[in-house]
Amino acid sequence: MHPDILKYNKKQAAGEKEICDLLAQEIDRKLPKAESKVWHSHPVWFLDDNPIVGYSKQKAGIRLMFWSGA
């Protein structure tokens, strides 16, 4: 897991940190060739420089986001 994503996850409340850690692990496992980083203040995974999936902290909880790519 990218070090900046680890830092992002550690900043979350206990229950949300567990969700973020699980999401990051599963995304890394399913997209092993993706580049990951914190982008616009939240974790995002890229394929060929196109954002594919990410998550962010919202008032209602953790939001999982998907992009269609280029």
C-alpha positions in Angstrom: 0.0 0.0 0.0 1.3 3.5 -0.9 2.7 5.2 2.2 0.5 8.3 1.7 -2.6 6.0 1.6 -1.5 4.5 4.9 -1.3 8.0 6.4 -4.7 8.8 5.0 -6.3 5.7 6.5 -4.6 6.2 9.9 -6.3 9.7 10.2 -9.8 8.1 10.0 -11.9 7.2 13.0 -11.5 3.6 14.2 -14.4 2.0 12.3 -13.7 4.0 9.2 -10.0 3.2 9.3 -10.9 -0.5 9.1 -13.1 0.1 6.1 -10.4 2.2 4.4 -7.7 -0.4 5.1 -9.9 -3.2 3.7 -10.8 -1.2 0.6 -7.1 -0.4 -0.1 -6.1 -4.0 0.4 -8.9 -5.3 -1.9 -8.2 -2.7 -4.6 -4.5 -3.4 -4.5 -5.2 -7.1 -4.8 -7.7 -6.8 -7.7 -5.6 -4.1 -9.6 -2.0 -5.2 -9.1 -0.7 -3.2 -12.0 -2.5 0.1 -10.9 -0.5 3.0 -9.5 -2.0 4.4 -6.3 -1.5 7.7 -4.6 -3.4 10.4 -2.7 -5.0 12.6 -5.4 -7.1 15.6 -4.6 -6.9 14.7 -0.9 -8.1 11.1 -1.2 -6.7 7.7 -2.3 -7.1 6.9 -6.0 -5.8 4.1 -8.2 -4.8 4.7 -11.8 -4.3 2.5 -14.9 -2.3 4.2 -17.7 -2.6 7.5 -15.9 -6.4 7.4 -15.8 -8.2 7.3 -12.5 -10.1 4.1 -12.0 -11.2 3.8 -8.4 -10.8 5.6 -5.1 -12.5 6.4 -1.8 -13.0 9.4 0.4 -14.3 10.3 3.8 -17.8 12.0 3.7 -20.1 13.1 6.5 -22.2 10.0 5.9 -19.2 7.6 5.9 -16.7 6.3 3.3 -17.6 6.9 -0.3 -16.2 4.4 -2.9 -15.8 6.1 -6.3 -15.3 4.6 -9.8 -14.2 6.4 -13.0 -14.6 5.1 -16.5 -11.1 6.1 -17.5 -10.0 8.0 -20.7 
